[in-house]
Structure formats: C-alpha cells, structure tokens
Amino acid sequence: KQWYQRRVRGEISAGFIWGRLSTKIGRHGVVMCSTVILCILYYLAFISFPFDAATATTTRATDKPIIPSNLYLTLAMGVLLGLGDGGFNVSIYANLSTVFEHKPAPAFAVFKFVQSL
C-alpha cells in the first residue's frame, strides 16, 4: 500500500511541476523537456545493465555494466521516469481538453482505455 501512495504523490507532484512550467515554456517545451529526460533515463538504464543481460541470466553475465547498479541510481531513474511520464500526461490532457472542448468525457475515456492496454 505504501508504494501506491508514493507513486500517487509522485504523479501529483510531477503534474503540478509540469503544469506550472507549461505556462512559462509552453506545451511544446514540456514535451521536449520530457523527451530529453526520458532519453537520459533510457541511457542510464542501458549502461547500468550488463551487455549480455538479454542472453544470459544476470548472475551468470560475463560482461560488466559501465555503471554498476545501486540504490541511488535506481531511485534517480525512478524520479526521471516519473518526471518524463508526468510531462507527457500533462501535455496530452491539455491537448485533449482543447481539441475536444465540447465533449471531453468520451475523449478522456478512450484515452484512458488505450493507455491501460
């Protein structure tokens, strides 16, 4: 139950941060910042795994990762994932509310359905 509460707090915090920044840098700026943050995250994830992790178990991997995985790196990657995902969600919700301003409920329902797949 605690992990769920932390995740919800993180999503709310990211939504608040990106909502405030979107008034200053615009929606395109939020999407670009989110993209850069997620690229950094994916690069960190790539260099923290052994190169043969896809073909061997991690206990039998012969290659060493560039950066050994640790708790702080994992927490930093979680924060980056939350910020990047929060930025995309804020911009998608803002775009849905402006494009479908007369009937937003069906648009949000379809979006949540597709997101849950």
N, CA, C and O atoms as a GROMACS GRO file, in nm:
protein
  468
    1LYS      N    1   0.082  -0.119   0.000
    1LYS     CA    2   0.000   0.000   0.000
    1LYS      C    3   0.086   0.126   0.000
    1LYS      O    4   0.047   0.227  -0.059
    2GLN      N    5   0.203   0.121   0.065
    2GLN     CA    6   0.288   0.240   0.071
    2GLN      C    7   0.345   0.275  -0.066
    2GLN      O    8   0.358   0.394  -0.098
    3TRP      N    9   0.380   0.175  -0.148
    3TRP     CA   10   0.435   0.205  -0.279
    3TRP      C   11   0.332   0.275  -0.366
    3TRP      O   12   0.367   0.362  -0.446
    4TYR      N   13   0.204   0.238  -0.350
    4TYR     CA   14   0.099   0.302  -0.429
    4TYR      C   15   0.083   0.447  -0.388
    4TYR      O   16   0.067   0.534  -0.473
    5GLN      N   17   0.088   0.474  -0.257
    5GLN     CA   18   0.074   0.611  -0.209
    5GLN      C   19   0.191   0.697  -0.258
    5GLN      O   20   0.172   0.813  -0.294
    6ARG      N   21   0.311   0.641  -0.258
    6ARG     CA   22   0.427   0.716  -0.307
    6ARG      C   23   0.415   0.743  -0.456
    6ARG      O   24   0.451   0.852  -0.502
    7ARG      N   25   0.366   0.646  -0.531
    7ARG     CA   26   0.351   0.665  -0.674
    7ARG      C   27   0.249   0.775  -0.704
    7ARG      O   28   0.270   0.858  -0.792
    8VAL      N   29   0.140   0.774  -0.629
    8VAL     CA   30   0.038   0.876  -0.649
    8VAL      C   31   0.092   1.014  -0.613
    8VAL      O   32   0.066   1.111  -0.683
    9ARG      N   33   0.168   1.022  -0.504
    9ARG     CA   34   0.229   1.150  -0.467
    9ARG      C   35   0.325   1.198  -0.575
    9ARG      O   36   0.329   1.316  -0.607
   10GLY      N   37   0.401   1.106  -0.632
   10GLY     CA   38   0.494   1.142  -0.738
   10GLY      C   39   0.423   1.192  -0.863
   10GLY      O   40   0.466   1.289  -0.925
   11GLU      N   41   0.314   1.125  -0.900
   11GLU     CA   42   0.240   1.168  -1.017
   11GLU      C   43   0.176   1.305  -0.995
   11GLU      O   44   0.175   1.388  -1.085
   12ILE      N   45   0.124   1.328  -0.875
   12ILE     CA   46   0.065   1.458  -0.846
   12ILE      C   47   0.172   1.567  -0.846
   12ILE      O   48   0.149   1.676  -0.899
   13SER      N   49   0.287   1.538  -0.789
   13SER     CA   50   0.396   1.636  -0.787
   13SER      C   51   0.444   1.666  -0.929
   13SER      O   52   0.466   1.783  -0.963
   14ALA      N   53   0.462   1.564  -1.010
   14ALA     CA   54   0.507   1.585  -1.148
   14ALA      C   55   0.403   1.664  -1.227
   14ALA      O   56   0.439   1.752  -1.305
   15GLY      N   57   0.275   1.633  -1.207
   15GLY     CA   58   0.170   1.709  -1.275
   15GLY      C   59   0.170   1.855  -1.235
   15GLY      O   60   0.150   1.943  -1.319
   16PHE      N   61   0.193   1.882  -1.107
   16PHE     CA   62   0.198   2.020  -1.060
   16PHE      C   63   0.319   2.093  -1.118
   16PHE      O   64   0.307   2.206  -1.164
   17ILE      N   65   0.434   2.028  -1.116
   17ILE     CA   66   0.556   2.090  -1.169
   17ILE      C   67   0.542   2.121  -1.317
   17ILE      O   68   0.572   2.232  -1.361
   18TRP      N   69   0.497   2.022  -1.396
   18TRP     CA   70   0.485   2.043  -1.540
   18TRP      C   71   0.372   2.139  -1.574
   18TRP      O   72   0.381   2.213  -1.672
   19GLY      N   73   0.265   2.139  -1.493
   19GLY     CA   74   0.158   2.235  -1.515
   19GLY      C   75   0.205   2.377  -1.496
   19GLY      O   76   0.169   2.466  -1.573
   20ARG      N   77   0.288   2.400  -1.393
   20ARG     CA   78   0.345   2.533  -1.371
   20ARG      C   79   0.443   2.571  -1.482
   20ARG      O   80   0.444   2.685  -1.528
   21LEU      N   81   0.525   2.475  -1.523
   21LEU     CA   82   0.623   2.504  -1.628
   21LEU      C   83   0.559   2.525  -1.765
   21LEU      O   84   0.613   2.596  -1.849
   22SER      N   85   0.443   2.461  -1.787
   22SER     CA   86   0.381   2.475  -1.919
   22SER      C   87   0.332   2.617  -1.945
   22SER      O   88   0.322   2.659  -2.060
   23THR      N   89   0.302   2.692  -1.838
   23THR     CA   90   0.264   2.832  -1.860
   23THR      C   91   0.384   2.917  -1.897
   23THR      O   92   0.368   3.022  -1.961
   24LYS      N   93   0.504   2.874  -1.859
   24LYS     CA   94   0.625   2.951  -1.890
   24LYS      C   95   0.691   2.908  -2.020
   24LYS      O   96   0.734   2.993  -2.099
   25ILE      N   97   0.700   2.777  -2.044
   25ILE     CA   98   0.772   2.731  -2.163
   25ILE      C   99   0.680   2.675  -2.271
   25ILE      O  100   0.727   2.643  -2.380
   26GLY      N  101   0.552   2.663  -2.244
   26GLY     CA  102   0.457   2.614  -2.343
   26GLY      C  103   0.450   2.463  -2.349
   26GLY      O  104   0.531   2.392  -2.290
   27ARG      N  105   0.350   2.416  -2.422
   27ARG     CA  106   0.330   2.270  -2.433
   27ARG      C  107   0.441   2.201  -2.509
   27ARG      O  108   0.483   2.091  -2.472
   28HIS      N  109   0.489   2.266  -2.613
   28HIS     CA  110   0.597   2.205  -2.691
   28HIS      C  111   0.724   2.196  -2.608
   28HIS      O  112   0.800   2.099  -2.620
   29GLY      N  113   0.748   2.295  -2.525
   29GLY     CA  114   0.864   2.291  -2.438
   29GLY      C  115   0.854   2.180  -2.335
   29GLY      O  116   0.955   2.116  -2.302
   30VAL      N  117   0.733   2.155  -2.284
   30VAL     CA  118   0.714   2.046  -2.188
   30VAL      C  119   0.740   1.912  -2.254
   30VAL      O  120   0.803   1.824  -2.196
   31VAL      N  121   0.692   1.896  -2.376
   31VAL     CA  122   0.713   1.770  -2.448
   31VAL      C  123   0.862   1.751  -2.477
   31VAL      O  124   0.914   1.640  -2.464
   32MET      N  125   0.931   1.857  -2.516
   32MET     CA  126   1.074   1.844  -2.545
   32MET      C  127   1.154   1.814  -2.418
   32MET      O  128   1.244   1.730  -2.421
   33CYS      N  129   1.122   1.882  -2.307
   33CYS     CA  130   1.191   1.853  -2.181
   33CYS      C  131   1.164   1.710  -2.135
   33CYS      O  132   1.255   1.642  -2.087
   34SER      N  133   1.040   1.664  -2.150
   34SER     CA  134   1.008   1.527  -2.112
   34SER      C  135   1.083   1.427  -2.199
   34SER      O  136   1.129   1.324  -2.150
   35THR      N  137   1.096   1.457  -2.326
   35THR     CA  138   1.169   1.370  -2.417
   35THR      C  139   1.316   1.361  -2.378
   35THR      O  140   1.375   1.253  -2.378
   36VAL      N  141   1.377   1.475  -2.345
   36VAL     CA  142   1.518   1.476  -2.304
   36VAL      C  143   1.535   1.398  -2.174
   36VAL      O  144   1.630   1.322  -2.160
   37ILE      N  145   1.444   1.418  -2.078
   37ILE     CA  146   1.452   1.348  -1.951
   37ILE      C  147   1.441   1.197  -1.972
   37ILE      O  148   1.516   1.120  -1.912
   38LEU      N  149   1.348   1.154  -2.056
   38LEU     CA  150   1.332   1.011  -2.081
   38LEU      C  151   1.450   0.953  -2.158
   38LEU      O  152   1.486   0.837  -2.137
   39CYS      N  153   1.510   1.030  -2.247
   39CYS     CA  154   1.630   0.981  -2.317
   39CYS      C  155   1.745   0.961  -2.218
   39CYS      O  156   1.819   0.863  -2.228
   40ILE      N  157   1.760   1.054  -2.124
   40ILE     CA  158   1.863   1.037  -2.020
   40ILE      C  159   1.834   0.912  -1.937
   40ILE      O  160   1.924   0.835  -1.906
   41LEU      N  161   1.707   0.893  -1.902
   41LEU     CA  162   1.668   0.774  -1.825
   41LEU      C  163   1.701   0.646  -1.900
   41LEU      O  164   1.760   0.555  -1.843
   42TYR      N  165   1.665   0.638  -2.027
   42TYR     CA  166   1.689   0.516  -2.103
   42TYR      C  167   1.839   0.491  -2.121
   42TYR      O  168   1.883   0.376  -2.122
   43TYR      N  169   1.918   0.597  -2.135
   43TYR     CA  170   2.062   0.581  -2.145
   43TYR      C  171   2.118   0.528  -2.014
   43TYR      O  172   2.203   0.438  -2.014
   44LEU      N  173   2.073   0.582  -1.900
   44LEU     CA  174   2.118   0.533  -1.771
   44LEU      C  175   2.079   0.386  -1.751
   44LEU      O  176   2.157   0.308  -1.697
   45ALA      N  177   1.960   0.350  -1.794
   45ALA     CA  178   1.918   0.210  -1.782
   45ALA      C  179   2.004   0.121  -1.870
   45ALA      O  180   2.039   0.009  -1.832
   46PHE      N  181   2.038   0.169  -1.989
   46PHE     CA  182   2.119   0.090  -2.080
   46PHE      C  183   2.258   0.064  -2.026
   46PHE      O  184   2.309  -0.048  -2.035
   47ILE      N  185   2.320   0.168  -1.968
   47ILE     CA  186   2.458   0.149  -1.922
   47ILE      C  187   2.467   0.085  -1.784
   47ILE      O  188   2.576   0.052  -1.739
   48SER      N  189   2.353   0.067  -1.716
   48SER     CA  190   2.359   0.005  -1.584
   48SER      C  191   2.331  -0.146  -1.588
   48SER      O  192   2.335  -0.212  -1.484
   49PHE      N  193   2.305  -0.200  -1.706
   49PHE     CA  194   2.286  -0.344  -1.720
   49PHE      C  195   2.407  -0.404  -1.791
   49PHE      O  196   2.469  -0.338  -1.874
   50PRO      N  197   2.440  -0.528  -1.760
   50PRO     CA  198   2.547  -0.594  -1.837
   50PRO      C  199   2.504  -0.610  -1.983
   50PRO      O  200   2.386  -0.626  -2.013
   51PHE      N  201   2.600  -0.605  -2.072
   51PHE     CA  202   2.568  -0.609  -2.214
   51PHE      C  203   2.511  -0.743  -2.258
   51PHE      O  204   2.437  -0.748  -2.357
   52ASP      N  205   2.543  -0.850  -2.188
   52ASP     CA  206   2.486  -0.980  -2.225
   52ASP      C  207   2.368  -1.017  -2.135
   52ASP      O  208   2.336  -1.136  -2.122
   53ALA      N  209   2.304  -0.921  -2.073
   53ALA     CA  210   2.192  -0.949  -1.984
   53ALA      C  211   2.070  -1.004  -2.060
   53ALA      O  212   1.987  -1.073  -2.001
   54ALA      N  213   2.060  -0.974  -2.188
   54ALA     CA  214   1.946  -1.024  -2.265
   54ALA      C  215   1.962  -1.171  -2.302
   54ALA      O  216   1.864  -1.240  -2.327
   55THR      N  217   2.085  -1.218  -2.306
   55THR     CA  218   2.108  -1.356  -2.347
   55THR      C  219   2.148  -1.448  -2.233
   55THR      O  220   2.146  -1.570  -2.250
   56ALA      N  221   2.182  -1.394  -2.119
   56ALA     CA  222   2.222  -1.476  -2.004
   56ALA      C  223   2.155  -1.420  -1.879
   56ALA      O  224   2.113  -1.304  -1.875
   57THR      N  225   2.146  -1.502  -1.777
   57THR     CA  226   2.091  -1.452  -1.652
   57THR      C  227   2.190  -1.353  -1.592
   57THR      O  228   2.310  -1.360  -1.619
   58THR      N  229   2.140  -1.262  -1.512
   58THR     CA  230   2.227  -1.158  -1.459
   58THR      C  231   2.328  -1.213  -1.360
   58THR      O  232   2.431  -1.150  -1.335
   59THR      N  233   2.301  -1.329  -1.302
   59THR     CA  234   2.400  -1.388  -1.211
   59THR      C  235   2.513  -1.454  -1.288
   59THR      O  236   2.623  -1.470  -1.235
   60ARG      N  237   2.487  -1.494  -1.414
   60ARG     CA  238   2.591  -1.559  -1.495
   60ARG      C  239   2.646  -1.467  -1.603
   60ARG      O  240   2.720  -1.512  -1.691
   61ALA      N  241   2.611  -1.340  -1.599
   61ALA     CA  242   2.657  -1.249  -1.703
   61ALA      C  243   2.808  -1.230  -1.693
   61ALA      O  244   2.863  -1.212  -1.584
   62THR      N  245   2.873  -1.236  -1.807
   62THR     CA  246   3.019  -1.223  -1.808
   62THR      C  247   3.062  -1.078  -1.825
   62THR      O  248   3.168  -1.038  -1.775
   63ASP      N  249   2.984  -0.999  -1.895
   63ASP     CA  250   3.018  -0.859  -1.914
   63ASP      C  251   2.980  -0.778  -1.790
   63ASP      O  252   2.884  -0.812  -1.720
   64LYS      N  253   3.053  -0.674  -1.765
   64LYS     CA  254   3.023  -0.585  -1.654
   64LYS      C  255   2.955  -0.460  -1.709
   64LYS      O  256   2.989  -0.414  -1.818
   65PRO      N  257   2.860  -0.404  -1.635
   65PRO     CA  258   2.798  -0.279  -1.681
   65PRO      C  259   2.895  -0.162  -1.668
   65PRO      O  260   2.992  -0.169  -1.592
   66ILE      N  261   2.869  -0.056  -1.740
   66ILE     CA  262   2.954   0.063  -1.732
   66ILE      C  263   2.941   0.126  -1.593
   66ILE      O  264   3.040   0.163  -1.531
   67ILE      N  265   2.816   0.139  -1.547
   67ILE     CA  266   2.790   0.190  -1.412
   67ILE      C  267   2.722   0.077  -1.335
   67ILE      O  268   2.614   0.033  -1.374
   68PRO      N  269   2.784   0.030  -1.228
   68PRO     CA  270   2.716  -0.075  -1.150
   68PRO      C  271   2.588  -0.021  -1.087
   68PRO      O  272   2.584   0.091  -1.038
   69SER      N  273   2.486  -0.103  -1.090
   69SER     CA  274   2.357  -0.062  -1.038
   69SER      C  275   2.361  -0.051  -0.887
   69SER      O  276   2.420  -0.136  -0.820
   70ASN      N  277   2.300   0.054  -0.832
   70ASN     CA  278   2.291   0.070  -0.688
   70ASN      C  279   2.158   0.136  -0.654
   70ASN      O  280   2.080   0.171  -0.743
   71LEU      N  281   2.132   0.153  -0.528
   71LEU     CA  282   2.004   0.206  -0.483
   71LEU      C  283   1.982   0.349  -0.531
   71LEU      O  284   1.872   0.382  -0.576
   72TYR      N  285   2.083   0.433  -0.523
   72TYR     CA  286   2.067   0.573  -0.559
   72TYR      C  287   2.044   0.590  -0.709
   72TYR      O  288   1.966   0.677  -0.750
   73LEU      N  289   2.110   0.509  -0.790
   73LEU     CA  290   2.088   0.515  -0.933
   73LEU      C  291   1.946   0.471  -0.966
   73LEU      O  292   1.880   0.530  -1.052
   74THR      N  293   1.899   0.368  -0.899
   74THR     CA  294   1.762   0.320  -0.923
   74THR      C  295   1.660   0.424  -0.881
   74THR      O  296   1.561   0.445  -0.952
   75LEU      N  297   1.680   0.489  -0.768
   75LEU     CA  298   1.588   0.594  -0.723
   75LEU      C  299   1.591   0.713  -0.819
   75LEU      O  300   1.486   0.770  -0.849
   76ALA      N  301   1.709   0.751  -0.866
   76ALA     CA  302   1.718   0.861  -0.962
   76ALA      C  303   1.647   0.826  -1.092
   76ALA      O  304   1.581   0.912  -1.152
   77MET      N  305   1.661   0.701  -1.136
   77MET     CA  306   1.591   0.660  -1.258
   77MET      C  307   1.440   0.661  -1.238
   77MET      O  308   1.365   0.694  -1.330
   78GLY      N  309   1.394   0.625  -1.118
   78GLY     CA  310   1.251   0.632  -1.090
   78GLY      C  311   1.199   0.774  -1.092
   78GLY      O  312   1.090   0.799  -1.143
   79VAL      N  313   1.276   0.867  -1.038
   79VAL     CA  314   1.236   1.008  -1.041
   79VAL      C  315   1.231   1.059  -1.185
   79VAL      O  316   1.137   1.128  -1.223
   80LEU      N  317   1.332   1.024  -1.264
   80LEU     CA  318   1.334   1.066  -1.404
   80LEU      C  319   1.216   1.008  -1.481
   80LEU      O  320   1.156   1.076  -1.564
   81LEU      N  321   1.183   0.883  -1.454
   81LEU     CA  322   1.068   0.821  -1.520
   81LEU      C  323   0.939   0.892  -1.483
   81LEU      O  324   0.855   0.917  -1.569
   82GLY      N  325   0.923   0.924  -1.356
   82GLY     CA  326   0.803   0.995  -1.312
   82GLY      C  327   0.792   1.134  -1.373
   82GLY      O  328   0.684   1.175  -1.414
   83LEU      N  329   0.904   1.207  -1.380
   83LEU     CA  330   0.901   1.341  -1.438
   83LEU      C  331   0.871   1.336  -1.588
   83LEU      O  332   0.792   1.415  -1.638
   84GLY      N  333   0.935   1.244  -1.658
   84GLY     CA  334   0.912   1.234  -1.802
   84GLY      C  335   0.770   1.193  -1.834
   84GLY      O  336   0.706   1.251  -1.922
   85ASP      N  337   0.720   1.094  -1.764
   85ASP     CA  338   0.584   1.047  -1.787
   85ASP      C  339   0.482   1.154  -1.747
   85ASP      O  340   0.380   1.172  -1.814
   86GLY      N  341   0.509   1.222  -1.638
   86GLY     CA  342   0.419   1.329  -1.594
   86GLY      C  343   0.410   1.441  -1.695
   86GLY      O  344   0.303   1.497  -1.717
   87GLY      N  345   0.522   1.476  -1.757
   87GLY     CA  346   0.521   1.580  -1.860
   87GLY      C  347   0.438   1.542  -1.981
   87GLY      O  348   0.363   1.624  -2.034
   88PHE      N  349   0.451   1.417  -2.025
   88PHE     CA  350   0.370   1.372  -2.137
   88PHE      C  351   0.222   1.370  -2.101
   88PHE      O  352   0.138   1.409  -2.182
   89ASN      N  353   0.190   1.323  -1.981
   89ASN     CA  354   0.049   1.318  -1.941
   89ASN      C  355  -0.013   1.457  -1.932
   89ASN      O  356  -0.127   1.476  -1.974
   90VAL      N  357   0.060   1.553  -1.879
   90VAL     CA  358   0.008   1.690  -1.870
   90VAL      C  359  -0.020   1.746  -2.009
   90VAL      O  360  -0.124   1.807  -2.032
   91SER      N  361   0.072   1.725  -2.101
   91SER     CA  362   0.052   1.780  -2.235
   91SER      C  363  -0.060   1.706  -2.309
   91SER      O  364  -0.134   1.768  -2.385
   92ILE      N  365  -0.073   1.576  -2.288
   92ILE     CA  366  -0.181   1.502  -2.354
   92ILE      C  367  -0.316   1.547  -2.300
   92ILE      O  368  -0.410   1.568  -2.377
   93TYR      N  369  -0.327   1.562  -2.168
   93TYR     CA  370  -0.453   1.608  -2.110
   93TYR      C  371  -0.488   1.749  -2.157
   93TYR      O  372  -0.604   1.779  -2.184
   94ALA      N  373  -0.389   1.835  -2.166
   94ALA     CA  374  -0.415   1.972  -2.212
   94ALA      C  375  -0.461   1.972  -2.358
   94ALA      O  376  -0.552   2.046  -2.394
   95ASN      N  377  -0.397   1.889  -2.441
   95ASN     CA  378  -0.438   1.882  -2.581
   95ASN      C  379  -0.578   1.822  -2.596
   95ASN      O  380  -0.657   1.869  -2.678
   96LEU      N  381  -0.608   1.719  -2.519
   96LEU     CA  382  -0.741   1.660  -2.526
   96LEU      C  383  -0.848   1.759  -2.484
   96LEU      O  384  -0.956   1.764  -2.544
   97SER      N  385  -0.820   1.838  -2.382
   97SER     CA  386  -0.921   1.932  -2.334
   97SER      C  387  -0.943   2.048  -2.431
   97SER      O  388  -1.051   2.107  -2.432
   98THR      N  389  -0.843   2.082  -2.511
   98THR     CA  390  -0.864   2.190  -2.609
   98THR      C  391  -0.924   2.138  -2.739
   98THR      O  392  -1.006   2.206  -2.800
   99VAL      N  393  -0.886   2.019  -2.781
   99VAL     CA  394  -0.939   1.966  -2.907
   99VAL      C  395  -1.084   1.921  -2.890
   99VAL      O  396  -1.167   1.947  -2.978
  100PHE      N  397  -1.115   1.856  -2.779
  100PHE     CA  398  -1.250   1.806  -2.754
  100PHE      C  399  -1.316   1.887  -2.643
  100PHE      O  400  -1.357   1.831  -2.541
  101GLU      N  401  -1.327   2.017  -2.663
  101GLU     CA  402  -1.380   2.100  -2.557
  101GLU      C  403  -1.531   2.087  -2.540
  101GLU      O  404  -1.582   2.117  -2.433
  102HIS      N  405  -1.604   2.044  -2.643
  102HIS     CA  406  -1.750   2.031  -2.630
  102HIS      C  407  -1.791   1.899  -2.568
  102HIS      O  408  -1.888   1.894  -2.492
  103LYS      N  409  -1.719   1.792  -2.597
  103LYS     CA  410  -1.749   1.660  -2.539
  103LYS      C  411  -1.618   1.596  -2.490
  103LYS      O  412  -1.565   1.507  -2.557
  104PRO      N  413  -1.566   1.640  -2.377
  104PRO     CA  414  -1.437   1.587  -2.333
  104PRO      C  415  -1.446   1.449  -2.267
  104PRO      O  416  -1.348   1.374  -2.269
  105ALA      N  417  -1.560   1.414  -2.210
  105ALA     CA  418  -1.569   1.287  -2.137
  105ALA      C  419  -1.541   1.165  -2.226
  105ALA      O  420  -1.464   1.079  -2.185
  106PRO      N  421  -1.600   1.154  -2.346
  106PRO     CA  422  -1.567   1.039  -2.431
  106PRO      C  423  -1.420   1.036  -2.474
  106PRO      O  424  -1.360   0.930  -2.484
  107ALA      N  425  -1.364   1.153  -2.498
  107ALA     CA  426  -1.223   1.158  -2.539
  107ALA      C  427  -1.132   1.110  -2.427
  107ALA      O  428  -1.038   1.034  -2.452
  108PHE      N  429  -1.159   1.153  -2.304
  108PHE     CA  430  -1.077   1.108  -2.192
  108PHE      C  431  -1.099   0.960  -2.164
  108PHE      O  432  -1.006   0.890  -2.123
  109ALA      N  433  -1.221   0.912  -2.184
  109ALA     CA  434  -1.248   0.771  -2.162
  109ALA      C  435  -1.171   0.684  -2.262
  109ALA      O  436  -1.112   0.583  -2.224
  110VAL      N  437  -1.172   0.724  -2.388
  110VAL     CA  438  -1.097   0.649  -2.488
  110VAL      C  439  -0.947   0.655  -2.461
  110VAL      O  440  -0.877   0.555  -2.476
  111PHE      N  441  -0.898   0.773  -2.421
  111PHE     CA  442  -0.757   0.786  -2.389
  111PHE      C  443  -0.717   0.694  -2.273
  111PHE      O  444  -0.615   0.626  -2.281
  112LYS      N  445  -0.795   0.692  -2.166
  112LYS     CA  446  -0.763   0.607  -2.052
  112LYS      C  447  -0.772   0.459  -2.090
  112LYS      O  448  -0.694   0.378  -2.041
  113PHE      N  449  -0.866   0.425  -2.177
  113PHE     CA  450  -0.876   0.286  -2.223
  113PHE      C  451  -0.752   0.246  -2.301
  113PHE      O  452  -0.695   0.140  -2.276
  114VAL      N  453  -0.710   0.330  -2.395
  114VAL     CA  454  -0.592   0.298  -2.475
  114VAL      C  455  -0.467   0.298  -2.388
  114VAL      O  456  -0.377   0.217  -2.409
  115GLN      N  457  -0.459   0.387  -2.289
  115GLN     CA  458  -0.345   0.391  -2.200
  115GLN      C  459  -0.335   0.267  -2.113
  115GLN      O  460  -0.225   0.226  -2.075
  116SER      N  461  -0.448   0.208  -2.082
  116SER     CA  462  -0.447   0.089  -1.994
  116SER      C  463  -0.413  -0.040  -2.070
  116SER      O  464  -0.392  -0.144  -2.007
  117LEU      N  465  -0.408  -0.035  -2.201
  117LEU     CA  466  -0.376  -0.156  -2.279
  117LEU      C  467  -0.234  -0.197  -2.265
  117LEU      O  468  -0.192  -0.297  -2.324
   0.00000   0.00000   0.00000
